[in-house]
């Protein structure tokens, strides 16, 4: 952050802002109508937040699941509120869970997701988002670390349940089907087709179906209402709401602890910057990104519900033709995306500009949007791409690119392609040098963030929490600077984390898996540029004997989710290391220096 008066005379935007607010010079770049501080929401927790939206939007469609063949099922705001109340009662009164108990969700985008997530939050328990594509090893590590007592899982992943759950703290498994909440005839057709296809593995342990859990919870709910009783104290803003697993600063996966207050604050900030162009109750939202990803969880699931947006759920976007029915049958007005999706969609033969004629904007994050991809998307669709910057530790949004509504479209308030925008209202941001001292405009350093959306710390990691949080500032590990217009630019990462299509890949984890191969003597992993995915995983391997790429790749696929599996392998006689034996990843990124 530019300190008071420091270099302010170099750029008019900083001079103008300094006269307005010496602490937040970027505020002069805010569009008219966006405040320097976010307007508080009148809720003490996320459960009240959900109920508030249900009261405002009632019988309006809230969530619609669209299958690739065009079959659909929908739930209203009122129905989701009621069903999530029932699930909360199941957790607290049937299972007798204590407040703060972790409940893991292993689901794709499905109608069960908002019901279970909202129910967990209403129960005062903690949502643990879990990637359904995780290998049994990865799932085991996360369940053990968070000490979840309940796992909500799609029946497609029953094989993982059977192999992993018995060795964890999970006491109850709740199973749902993609067909749940469809009308009777379509539900029977879908379940029959899935059964004949053999895609639903048998689960050889006791489980409860979600429908049975909702029935049990519904009985408790009815009794509570009849007796006019509150079955348990509600959560406060200080209580833990979400464990969002991320890499921290060491590269090992750990849970960012996000409170109800953290999440509500980020939602307040997002509302502040979008209120000038999003109309509550009149928008249609496309959810392609998985809701277990923090971007979609906050923006699509929570903020979409809060704004009364009709949320179109895509359970599996691969192949991209799975999106065809959703785009054809629903006039989307906004969506979230990553560079990979924005690049690929215009290449689909079925994707037409008229499918986005009502679309105001795409909110892009998770990875850098390449300027050429952004330009082609906007030329092809006529729809603005609004970039931002965030991280799981900040709930996640930190900065935004300013936009204003002009008729049925959005326009930029200033030319901004390649940067990641202005700090959010109620957010402080500074750039510091290696001595943790703020630097001037245009100078590079580590980005630090302070605001009500910043996490409580890392789950069961006090030392890592202390390293990452200092005097209220979150050390992001990202390197950046303010440009001449007062926008933040990301220029590098201190972390070695690799971002593949918006998903975090941590070299330490990939290296540990490759090292398990008996013929591997040493290994180092780095990220390399990739036109399609932003970055790709490159592994450098030293082997005891002749080893093929196919052997190592097959080994990795057994242990790692697909996006973590290296796409490039190189064999070396040794890995370059420093004096204390740490791999020199910087040298590995310049392969001309290597001996093969």
N, C-alpha and C positions, 0 to 999 in steps of 0.2 A: 504494500500500500504506500502511496506517496504521502509522506508525512506533511504536517501543516506547513505550508509555504515552500516546501522543498521542490525546486525546479518548476514551480507552478507557472512561471512566466514564459515557459517554453511553448506551451500549447494553450490556445484559448479555452478549450474545454475545461482544463484544470483551473485556469484563472477564474472562469465564470463560476465553476462549482465551488471554488474556495470562498467566494463571496457569499454563497448560499449555505454551505455546510463544510466547515474545515475538515471534518472527519471522513466524509464520503464524497470525494470529488466526482465520482462517476454518476451521481444522481442527476446531474444536468443533462445526461444522455437519455433519461427516462422519457417515454412518450407522455404527452399531456393526459392526465387522469390517473397515472400510476404514482402512488405515494412512496416517499422515502422509507416509510415503515409500513409493514403489512397490517391490515385490519384484522384484529383478533376474531376468531370464531367463538361462538358462545357455547363451547362444549368442554367438559372436563376430561373426556376420554373419547376414544374412537368408536365405542359402542353408541354413545350419544350422537356422535357425528353421523353414523349410519341411520339411526332413528330419525334424525332431523331431515335427512334427504328423503326418507320414506314418507314422512309426513307431508313434505312439500310436493312430491311427485306421485304418490299414491299408486293408482292403477296404470300408470304409464309403463310401457315396456322398459325394463332396466337392462336385461341381459338376453341376448339371443345367440344360441349356439348354431353355427352353420356348418354342416358336414360337406365334404367335397361333392357329394351327389346332389346337393341342394336341399336336403331334408333339414328342417329347422325345429327348434324348441325354444320357447321364451318364458321368462319369469318377470313379473312386475316388481316395482320397488317395494310395494307392500308385501308381496309374497316372499321376497328375499329377506326382508326384515323379520317376518314371522318365522320363517324356516331357520334363520340364523339364531333367533331367540330360542327355538326348540333345540338346536344343536348346543347352544350354551348351557341349557338346562340339562341336557344329556351329560355333558362334561362335568358339571358341578354337582348335580344331584344323583344321576345314575352311577357315574364313575367315581364320585366323591373326590374330584381333583382339587388340590389346594391352589390358591391364587399363585400365579407365577410358574405353574407347571408348563413345561414345553410340550407343544403338540406339533409334530412334523407333518407337512403337507407334501405329498408326492403325486402331484397331479399336473396334467397339461391344462391348457385353457378349456374349462368345462363349466357347466352350470353349478357343479358342486363346489367349485373353487370359492366364489364369493360367499356362499352359504357357510362353508366351513371356516374360512378366514375371519369373516365377521363374527361368527359364533364363538370362535376362540377368543377374539378380542373382547367381546361382550362378557365372556366368562371370567375375564381377568387373567387368562392364561396367555402364553407366549407363542406366537406364530413362528415356526421355523421353516422357511422356504427351502425346498429340496428339489434339486434337478432330477426329473424322471429319467433322464438319460444316463445318470450315474451308473457306473459299474457296481457290482456288489461290494467291492473293496471301498470305493469312494462313499457309498451309502453307509456302510458300516462305520467308517471313520467319523462321519458327521453325526450319526445317531448316537454314537458313544460320547462324542464331545459335548453335544447339547443335552445329553441325558433325557431324551424325550420319553414320555410315558405312553403317548398315544401317537399312532401313525395313521394318517388318512391316505389311502392309496387307490389308484385306478386298477381295476381287475387285470388289465393288460400286463401289469408288472408283478403279478403274483409270484413268479419264480424268484424275484429278488426278496420278497417277503419271506418265503420259505427258507432261503439260504442265509439271510442276514439277521432277521429279527430275533431268533432264539438266543443270539449272543449279545443282545443289547439290553437296555433298560426298558424297552417298550413292553407294556403290559397289555395294551388293547390295540388291535388292528381294525380299522373301519374301512370297508371296501365299497367303492362306488363303481358304476358303469357309465360309459359315455351315453348310454341310452336312458339313464335316469332323468326324469322330468320331461321326457317326450310323452305325447298322448299315447294311449294304450296301443293302438294298432301299429304306429311307427316303432314304438318301444319293442314290441314283440318281434317285428321284422328285423330290427337292428340286432337284437340279442340273438335271434335265430341265425342270422347271417354270420355273426361273430363266432357263435358256437360251432357252426359247420366249418368255418375257416380254420379252426384250431388255434386261433390267436389268443385265447384266454387260458392261461396255464392254471393247473389245479394248485390250490393253496392247502398244503397238508398241515394246517394248524388252525386252532379256533379263531374265527373272525366274526365281526358284526357288520352287516350291511348298513350303508348310510341310511337307507329308507327305514330300517328297523330302529336305528339310533334316533332318527327324527321322530319316529312314532313314540318312543319312550320319552324323549325330551318333551314332546308335545303334551303328553299326559301330565308331566310335572308343571309345564307352563300353564295349562288350563287350571290346575289346582292352585297355583300361585295367584292367578288372576281372581279365582273364586274366593280365595282367602284374603285377597288384597295384601299379600306379603311380598317383600323383597327378599329373595332367597339368599343373597350374598351382597356384601358391600361392593359398590362399583369401583373400578380402577380410577386412579388420579393421573394427572399429567406426568407425574414423576415415575410412575410404574412402568416396568418393562413391557413392551408390546411386541417387539419383533427381534429375532436373531437373524441377521442377514449375513451369510458367510462370504468372506472376502479374503484378500491376501495380506492386509496390513502392510507393514514395512519389511517383514522378513521373508515373505514369499510363501509362508505356510498358511493354510486356510484357517481362518478364525472367525468367530461370530461377532459382528458389529452389533452392539446392544443399542437398539433404538427404542426410546420411550414413547408413550402416547403423546407427550408434549413435543418431542422431536418431530414425529410424523405430522401432528396437527400444525406445527409451525411451518413446515415445508409446504403443506397444503394451503395455509394462509398466504404464504409468499407466492405460490403459483397462482392462486386466485387473484392476487393483487396485480400481477403482470398480464393476466389474460382477460380480466373483467372488461377491458375496453373492446374486445372483439368476440368473445364467446358468449352466447346467449343461453342462460340456464333453461333447461327443459326443451330446447329446440335443436340440439346437436346430435349427430350420430357419429359414434366413435368406432374405429376399426382396431381390434386388438390382435395383432399378428405376433408381436413379441410375447414370449411366455411370461405369465404373471408371477412366476417364481423369481424372475429377474427384477431387481429393485426398481428399475425405470418403469416397467409396466405395473408393478405392484402399487407404486405411489401415484403415478399419473393416470394409468388406464383404470385400475381397479378402484382406488380410493377417490381420486379427483374426478374421474368420470362419473362415479356414483353421486358425488357431491353436487356436480353441475347438472344432474338429471339427463346426462347424455345416454342415448340408447347404444349400449356397448355390444358390438358384433364380435363374437368370440370365434377365433380360428384355432381348432385344437392341434393341428399339425400343418405348418406352412410348406412342407416338403412332400412332393414337388410343388412349385409355386402355382401350378394349375389348381391346387386345392383352394386357392383364394377366388377362383373365377366366379363361383356361384354367389359368394358374399358380395363381391364388387358389382355383380350384375343385378342382384336383387335389393341392394341397399345403397342409398345415396349418402355416402360417407362425407362428413364435413371436417373431420380431423382424425389424425392417427399418430402413433409413434413409430419410429423406424430406426434402423442403423444403415450405414453406408452400403452394406452388402445387399439389403433389400431394395434400396433406392436405385442401385445400379442394375439389379437383375430384372425388376418388374417391367421397365419399358422394353426389354428384349423379349418378353413373353408375347407370342402371336395373338393371344386372346385379349391382352390388356390394351384398352383403347382410351384416348384422352377424354371421351365423353363419360367414362366411368368416374372421373374426378371433377366433373363440372361443378359440383357443389362443395368441393373440398376447399376449406380455407387454408389449412396449413398441415405440414408434417413436422412434428417435433423430433429432431434427430439427436441422438446421443450414443453413449456407449463406446464410440470410436470416432475418429475424425471423419467427417464427410469430405471426400475428395472434391475439390472445386469443379472438376470436369463432370463428376457424377451429379453434383448439385445443379450445375448449369443445364445439363441434359434433362434432368427430372423436371425442372421448372419450365423449360421450353416445351417439353412433351406434354405436361399435364396442366400448365398454367397455375400450379399450386406452389406456394412459398414453402421453402425449407427453413425452419427456425432451429438453429443450433444452440446447444447449451453445454455446460460442463458440470459434472457432478461425480460423486463417488458414494459407495454404500455407507461410508462413515458419516455422510451428511444428508442422509434420508431420501433422495440423493442429491437434489438440485442445488447448485451453488451460483451459477451465472446463467444469463439468458440473452438471446439476441432480441433487441427491441423490434416490435412490429405494430402497425396500426391498420385498422380496417378501412378499406376504400371500396365502397359498394359491396359486392359479394366476394371480394378477394382481400388478401392481406398484402401490405407492402412494407418494406424496410424503412425505418426512420433515417437510416444512413447506410451507405454501402458497407456491407460487412460479410465477406466471404472468406472463410479460412480461420477466423477467430472464434472465440466461444462466448463473447458477449460481456455484459455488465453484471456486476454482483447483484444478487437479488435484494429487494427491500429487506430491511432488518438484518442485513448480512455485512460483515466487515471482511475485507480481503487485503492481504499485503504480500509483497514479494520481499524475501529476505536473503541475505548472503550466508556464507558458511558460518559466520559468527552470530547468526540469528538477528542481524540488524537490518531494518528496512532499507531498500535501495530506491533510487529515483526512477522516474518514468523512463521507459526505454531500456532499462538495465534488467538483466536476467537474474533470476534467483528462484528459490523454492517458493511455491505458492502455499500460503497459510490462510486458513479460514476460521472465522469466529462468528457464531450465530446460534439461534435457538434450535436449529435443525441438526447441530453437531452431536454425534453419538455420546452415550454415557461412558463408553470404553469398550474393550474387547472382553468377551465372555471368558472368565477364568484365566485371563492373561494380564495380571496387574503390571508386570514389567513392560510388556509391549504397549499397554495403555499409557503408561507414564512416558514412554518414548514418543508416542504419537500425539498425545495431548499435553500441552505445556502452557500454563497460565491462561487457559481458556482457548488457546489457538490449536487448531487441528493441522498438523504437519501432513500435507498431502503426498509428499514424495514426488510431486510433479514440478517441472521447471517451466517458468513462463515469464511474461513481462506485460506491461500495459503498452498498447500501441498509441499512435498520435491522436486517436479519437477517444482514448480512454477505455477502450475495450481490452479484455484479457486475451492474450495469445498463449497457447500451450506450445512449447518448443522442444521439450524433452521430458524424460522421466528419470528420476533418481532410482526408482524401483526397476528391477529387471522384469517386471510383469509384462507379459505379452497379451495383446488384445486381439482375439480372432473373432471377427464378425460381432464385436460387442461383448464377447465373453472373455473373462479373465483366465489366463493360463499362467501358472506359476512355475518357473523353470525348476525350482527345487523339487517339486512334486514329480514332474516328468523325469528328472534325473534319477530320483530315488526308485522309480518304477523300472527304468531301463537298467539300472545297476543290479536289479534282482536277477537279470539274465545271467546264468552261470558262466557264459563266455565273454561277458563284458568286464574289462579291467578298469575302465574309467569312462566318464561321460560328462558332457556339459551341453546345456541347452540355451539357445538364444532366440529372439524374434527377428525375423527378416521381413522386408517389405513384400506385400502381396497385393496385386491389383484388385483382386476380387474380395478378399477378406480383411484388407488393411494390413494385417501381419499374418505370418505363418510361423509354425514352429520348426526350427532347425536343430537337429541333434548332431553333435560331434562325438564319435565313439572310438574308444581304444579297445581292441578285442584281444583275447588270449590266443585265438585261432581264427581261421577263416570264418566269417560270419556274413550272411547275406542281409540286404535291406529287408527282404520279405520276412526273414526270421524275426528281426527286431520289431518290425511293424506288427506282425501277428502277436508277438509278446505284449506290445503296448496296448493293442486292442482288447486284450483280456483284462487289462487293469485300469484303463483310462477311457473316459467318455470320448467320443470321436473327435471333437474339436481340439482336444489336448494331444492327440496322437501326432507326432511329427510328420510333416509332409516331405521334409528333406532330411537326408542322412548323409553324413560324410565320415569317412574312416581316417583317423590320424594315428601317428606313432606315439604322440603324447599330447596332452591338453596343456596349453600355456597357462602358467600359474604365477602368482606373486610369491613373495618371500615366505609367507605363512601358509602357502599351499592352496590358496583360493583361486579358482578358475578366473582367468582374465577374460570376461565376457566381451569387453570392448575390443580386444584383439580378435576374438572369434567373429565379431561382426565385420571385420576387414580380412576376409579369407586369404588375401594375397600374402599375408604374413605367416600363414600356417604351413607346417610340413606334413604332407600327406604320404 
